[in-house]
């Protein structure tokens, strides 16, 4: 592997590239909004006295416009509003990471292609809805343009949830009898499941947060010790933004306390009170800093197999954190332990 090339892609984008990408996204938003406006159906009264969609569209000041029948108009609206929804997601992510100065070069193609992914996904979703939820005889003029555009835009904006819903629908339509097919195979594709389906979400993670302006000196050993109990045997330490800094395993904390107790009783004339010790003292203990920072990161689009691979690539790693783009300087969205990954993937994932 070319490590120099890899390091370049992990660097933040240059100001010129950020400017070009920003111009691209701005032009994409303006262009999509304009063409949605142009395609939006106007109602005219036909010869039979009923209201119908106008049979042509006008771009800028074209006098006659372009002939366009109803069904293709709906499809174009779905494509454009799906892309518009994805544009909102991409543009929001872009300004967030530019503002935090953490926009990575490796994600350039994600921003370039995100509107087109939303466009195609919205079209598939539209076909599913028209084919399954509406009557086969429903004409385009009988379909609400507002409803179709709203669904397409939301599918584009929340593509992950839309994909999950399509998978759920497919599983329901093509459900097989238990014990047949994949269930009989030894090498099932469990590892291809998205990490977001199996991770521990942030609202269920017991963690220690360091407030803004504070440091490891402000977190006492007792703060950590009192968090353990029940199923909690390891604690992520995060900063005020939700970025994970360390993972403190219960066994490591007990090892530190035990070693400190022996040292204080044998070598110290005036033993320091345990309650005065802080996370900074813990991190200064031999090998502790290396162990508690051994963690891996994957994006929210990664699979369990990818999470397992990332964890195995980090020496002594037992924890994988899910972030939006898979980098360690982002707020965490979820957490997978080596125990979770080993159970779900069916393979040993012991730390090395």
C-alpha positions as CSV (number, residue, x, y, z in Angstrom):
1,X,0.0,0.0,0.0
2,X,1.2,3.5,-0.9
3,X,1.3,5.1,2.6
4,X,2.1,8.5,1.2
5,X,-1.0,8.4,-1.0
6,X,-3.1,7.2,2.0
7,X,-1.9,10.1,4.2
8,X,-2.8,12.6,1.5
9,X,-6.3,11.4,1.4
10,X,-6.6,11.6,5.2
11,X,-5.5,15.3,5.0
12,X,-8.1,18.1,5.0
13,X,-9.0,19.6,1.7
14,X,-7.1,22.6,0.5
15,X,-8.9,26.0,0.5
16,X,-9.1,26.0,-3.3
17,X,-10.6,22.5,-3.4
18,X,-13.1,23.5,-0.6
19,X,-14.0,26.6,-2.6
20,X,-14.6,24.5,-5.8
21,X,-16.7,22.0,-3.9
22,X,-18.7,24.7,-2.3
23,X,-19.4,26.3,-5.7
24,X,-20.4,22.9,-7.0
25,X,-22.9,22.3,-4.1
26,X,-24.3,25.9,-4.4
27,X,-24.8,25.5,-8.1
28,X,-26.4,22.1,-7.6
29,X,-28.9,23.5,-5.0
30,X,-29.8,26.5,-7.2
31,X,-30.1,24.4,-10.4
32,X,-32.2,21.7,-8.8
33,X,-34.6,24.2,-7.1
34,X,-35.0,26.0,-10.4
35,X,-35.9,22.9,-12.4
36,X,-38.3,21.7,-9.8
37,X,-40.0,25.1,-10.2
38,X,-40.1,24.7,-14.0
39,X,-41.4,21.2,-13.9
40,X,-44.1,21.9,-11.3
41,X,-47.5,21.2,-13.0
42,X,-49.8,24.0,-13.9
43,X,-53.5,23.2,-14.1
44,X,-55.5,24.2,-17.2
45,X,-59.1,23.5,-18.0
46,X,-59.5,21.0,-20.9
47,X,-62.1,20.9,-23.6
48,X,-64.2,18.6,-21.4
49,X,-64.3,21.2,-18.7
50,X,-62.1,19.3,-16.3
51,X,-58.8,20.5,-14.8
52,X,-55.7,18.8,-16.1
53,X,-52.0,19.4,-16.1
54,X,-50.6,21.7,-18.8
55,X,-49.0,19.7,-21.5
56,X,-45.8,21.8,-21.8
57,X,-43.2,23.5,-19.7
58,X,-41.3,26.7,-20.3
59,X,-37.6,27.2,-19.4
60,X,-36.6,30.9,-19.1
61,X,-38.5,32.8,-21.8
62,X,-39.1,30.1,-24.4
63,X,-42.4,31.2,-26.1
64,X,-43.9,27.7,-26.9
65,X,-42.2,25.6,-24.3
66,X,-41.5,21.9,-24.4
67,X,-44.1,19.2,-24.7
68,X,-44.1,16.9,-21.7
69,X,-46.7,14.3,-20.8
70,X,-47.8,13.7,-17.2
71,X,-46.0,10.5,-16.3
72,X,-42.5,11.6,-17.5
73,X,-43.1,14.9,-15.6
74,X,-43.7,13.0,-12.4
75,X,-40.6,10.9,-12.9
76,X,-38.5,14.0,-13.5
77,X,-40.0,15.6,-10.4
78,X,-39.1,12.6,-8.4
79,X,-35.5,12.6,-9.7
80,X,-35.0,16.3,-9.0
81,X,-36.6,16.4,-5.6
82,X,-34.7,13.2,-4.6
83,X,-31.5,14.9,-5.6
84,X,-32.5,18.1,-3.8
85,X,-33.0,16.1,-0.6
86,X,-29.6,14.5,-0.9
87,X,-28.2,18.0,-1.6
88,X,-29.5,19.2,1.7
89,X,-27.7,16.3,3.5
90,X,-24.5,16.9,1.6
91,X,-24.4,20.6,1.9
92,X,-25.2,20.4,5.7
93,X,-22.3,18.0,6.2
94,X,-20.0,20.1,4.0
95,X,-20.5,23.3,6.0
96,X,-20.2,21.4,9.3
97,X,-16.8,19.9,8.5
98,X,-15.5,22.9,6.8
99,X,-16.4,24.9,9.9
100,X,-14.6,22.4,12.1
101,X,-11.7,22.3,9.7
102,X,-12.0,18.5,9.5
103,X,-13.1,18.0,5.9
104,X,-11.1,15.0,4.5
105,X,-9.9,14.7,0.9
106,X,-11.1,11.0,0.8
107,X,-14.7,12.2,1.0
108,X,-14.7,14.4,-2.1
109,X,-16.5,11.8,-4.2
110,X,-19.1,11.3,-1.6
111,X,-20.1,15.0,-1.9
112,X,-19.9,14.9,-5.7
113,X,-22.1,11.8,-6.0
114,X,-24.5,12.2,-3.1
115,X,-27.2,14.1,-5.0
116,X,-27.2,11.4,-7.8
117,X,-27.5,8.6,-5.3
118,X,-30.5,10.3,-3.7
119,X,-31.9,10.8,-7.2
120,X,-31.8,7.1,-8.2
121,X,-33.0,5.9,-4.7
122,X,-36.0,8.3,-4.8
123,X,-36.9,6.9,-8.3
124,X,-36.8,3.3,-7.0
125,X,-38.9,4.3,-4.0
126,X,-41.4,6.0,-6.3
127,X,-41.7,2.9,-8.4
128,X,-42.4,0.8,-5.3
129,X,-45.1,3.2,-4.2
130,X,-46.8,3.6,-7.5
131,X,-46.6,-0.2,-8.1
132,X,-47.7,-1.4,-4.7
133,X,-49.6,1.3,-2.7
134,X,-51.6,3.0,-5.5
135,X,-54.1,1.5,-7.8
136,X,-52.7,0.3,-11.0
137,X,-55.2,2.5,-12.9
138,X,-54.3,5.7,-11.1
139,X,-53.4,8.4,-13.6
140,X,-50.6,10.9,-13.0
141,X,-53.0,13.7,-12.6
142,X,-54.7,11.8,-9.8
143,X,-51.4,11.7,-7.9
144,X,-50.6,14.6,-5.6
145,X,-47.4,16.3,-6.9
146,X,-46.8,17.7,-3.4
147,X,-47.0,14.2,-1.8
148,X,-44.7,12.6,-4.4
149,X,-42.1,15.5,-4.2
150,X,-42.2,15.3,-0.4
151,X,-41.6,11.6,-0.3
152,X,-38.8,11.8,-2.9
153,X,-37.1,14.7,-1.1
154,X,-37.2,12.8,2.2
155,X,-35.9,9.6,0.6
156,X,-33.0,11.6,-0.8
157,X,-32.3,13.3,2.5
158,X,-32.5,10.2,4.6
159,X,-31.2,7.6,2.2
160,X,-30.1,5.2,4.9
161,X,-33.5,4.9,6.5
162,X,-35.1,4.6,3.0
163,X,-32.8,1.8,2.1
164,X,-33.6,0.0,5.4
165,X,-37.4,0.4,4.6
166,X,-36.9,-1.1,1.1
167,X,-35.0,-4.0,2.6
168,X,-37.8,-4.5,5.2
169,X,-40.4,-4.5,2.4
170,X,-38.4,-6.9,0.3
171,X,-37.9,-9.3,3.3
172,X,-41.7,-9.2,3.9
173,X,-42.6,-9.9,0.3
174,X,-40.0,-12.7,-0.2
175,X,-40.0,-14.2,3.3
176,X,-38.8,-17.8,3.3
177,X,-39.6,-20.6,5.7
178,X,-37.3,-20.8,8.7
179,X,-34.5,-23.3,8.3
180,X,-34.4,-22.9,4.6
181,X,-32.0,-21.2,2.2
182,X,-29.4,-19.0,4.0
183,X,-30.4,-20.4,7.4
184,X,-28.9,-23.8,6.4
185,X,-25.6,-22.4,5.2
186,X,-22.7,-22.3,7.5
187,X,-21.2,-19.2,6.0
188,X,-24.1,-16.7,6.2
189,X,-23.6,-13.1,5.3
190,X,-24.1,-11.7,8.8
191,X,-21.0,-9.6,8.4
192,X,-22.6,-7.6,5.6
193,X,-25.2,-6.1,8.0
194,X,-24.8,-2.4,8.5
195,X,-23.1,-1.3,11.8
196,X,-26.0,1.1,12.5
197,X,-28.3,-1.9,12.9
198,X,-26.2,-3.6,15.6
199,X,-24.3,-0.8,17.3
200,X,-25.0,0.6,20.7
201,X,-26.5,4.1,20.0
202,X,-25.2,7.1,21.9
203,X,-28.3,7.5,24.0
204,X,-27.6,4.1,25.5
205,X,-23.8,4.5,26.1
206,X,-22.6,5.1,29.6
207,X,-19.8,7.5,29.2
208,X,-17.8,10.2,31.0
209,X,-17.8,13.6,29.3
210,X,-15.1,16.2,29.8
211,X,-16.8,19.7,29.7
212,X,-15.4,22.4,27.4
213,X,-12.5,24.1,29.0
214,X,-11.7,21.2,31.3
215,X,-9.2,18.4,31.0
216,X,-8.3,14.9,32.2
217,X,-7.2,16.6,35.5
218,X,-10.9,17.5,36.2
219,X,-12.1,13.8,36.0
220,X,-11.4,12.0,39.2
221,X,-10.7,8.3,39.6
222,X,-13.9,8.0,41.7
223,X,-15.9,9.6,38.8
224,X,-14.8,6.6,36.7
225,X,-15.1,4.0,39.5
226,X,-18.7,4.9,40.3
227,X,-19.8,4.5,36.7
228,X,-19.0,0.8,36.7
229,X,-21.6,-1.8,37.7
230,X,-24.0,-4.3,36.1
231,X,-23.3,-4.6,32.4
232,X,-21.0,-1.5,32.4
233,X,-17.4,-2.8,32.3
234,X,-15.8,-0.2,30.0
235,X,-16.3,3.5,29.8
236,X,-15.7,5.8,26.8
237,X,-14.4,9.2,27.8
238,X,-15.6,11.9,25.4
239,X,-15.0,15.7,25.0
240,X,-17.7,18.3,25.0
241,X,-18.5,17.7,21.3
242,X,-19.0,13.9,21.8
243,X,-15.6,13.0,20.3
244,X,-14.2,9.9,22.0
245,X,-10.8,10.3,23.6
246,X,-10.3,7.1,25.6
247,X,-11.9,3.9,26.6
248,X,-11.3,2.9,30.2
249,X,-11.8,-0.8,30.8
250,X,-12.8,-1.8,34.3
251,X,-9.9,-4.2,34.6
252,X,-7.4,-1.5,33.7
253,X,-8.8,0.9,36.3
254,X,-8.6,-1.8,39.0
255,X,-5.1,-2.6,38.0
256,X,-4.1,1.0,38.4
257,X,-5.8,1.3,41.8
258,X,-4.1,-1.9,43.0
259,X,-0.7,-0.8,41.8
260,X,-1.1,2.7,43.3
261,X,-2.1,1.2,46.6
262,X,1.0,-1.0,46.8
263,X,3.2,1.9,45.7
264,X,1.7,4.4,48.2
265,X,2.0,2.0,51.1
266,X,5.6,0.8,50.4
267,X,7.3,3.8,48.8
268,X,5.5,7.0,49.8
269,X,6.1,8.7,53.1
270,X,2.9,10.6,52.7
271,X,0.3,8.5,50.8
272,X,-1.9,10.5,48.5
273,X,-5.6,10.2,49.0
274,X,-7.2,8.0,46.3
275,X,-10.0,10.6,45.9
276,X,-7.3,13.2,44.8
277,X,-6.2,11.0,41.8
278,X,-7.5,12.0,38.4
279,X,-7.8,10.6,34.9
280,X,-4.5,12.3,34.1
281,X,-2.7,10.3,36.8
282,X,-4.3,7.1,35.3
283,X,-3.1,8.0,31.8
284,X,0.4,8.7,33.1
285,X,0.6,5.2,34.5
286,X,2.9,2.9,32.4
287,X,1.2,1.5,29.2
288,X,-2.2,2.9,30.2
289,X,-2.2,5.7,27.6
290,X,-1.5,3.2,24.8
291,X,-4.2,0.8,25.9
292,X,-7.0,3.2,26.4
293,X,-6.4,4.9,23.0
294,X,-6.4,1.7,21.1
295,X,-9.7,2.1,19.2
296,X,-11.0,1.9,15.6
297,X,-13.5,4.0,13.7
298,X,-15.8,3.2,10.8
299,X,-18.4,5.3,9.0
300,X,-22.1,4.9,9.5
301,X,-22.3,3.2,6.1
302,X,-19.8,0.5,7.1
303,X,-20.7,-3.2,7.6
304,X,-19.9,-5.5,10.5
305,X,-17.1,-7.2,8.5
306,X,-15.5,-3.8,7.8
307,X,-15.8,-2.9,11.5
308,X,-14.1,-6.2,12.4
309,X,-11.3,-5.6,9.9
310,X,-10.7,-2.1,11.2
311,X,-10.5,-3.4,14.8
312,X,-8.0,-6.1,13.8
313,X,-5.8,-3.5,12.1
314,X,-5.3,-1.6,15.4
315,X,-3.0,-3.4,17.9
316,X,-4.7,-4.3,21.2
317,X,-8.0,-2.7,20.0
318,X,-11.3,-4.0,21.5
319,X,-13.6,-1.1,20.6
320,X,-15.0,0.3,17.3
321,X,-16.8,3.6,17.2
322,X,-19.2,4.6,14.5
323,X,-19.0,8.2,13.2
324,X,-20.5,9.9,10.1
325,X,-17.4,9.6,8.0
326,X,-15.4,7.1,10.0
327,X,-12.8,9.5,11.4
328,X,-11.8,9.9,15.1
329,X,-12.3,13.6,15.2
330,X,-16.1,13.4,14.8
331,X,-18.9,13.0,17.4
332,X,-19.6,9.3,17.9
333,X,-23.0,7.9,16.7
334,X,-22.6,4.4,18.1
335,X,-20.2,1.8,19.6
336,X,-19.4,-1.9,18.9
337,X,-17.2,-3.9,21.3
338,X,-15.0,-6.9,20.4
339,X,-17.6,-9.1,22.1
340,X,-20.4,-7.7,20.0
341,X,-18.5,-8.1,16.8
342,X,-17.3,-11.6,17.6
343,X,-20.9,-12.7,18.5
344,X,-22.4,-11.2,15.4
345,X,-19.7,-12.2,12.9
346,X,-19.2,-15.6,14.4
347,X,-15.4,-15.2,14.6
348,X,-12.8,-14.7,17.3
349,X,-12.0,-11.0,17.7
350,X,-9.7,-11.1,20.7
351,X,-7.4,-8.1,21.0
352,X,-3.8,-8.7,19.8
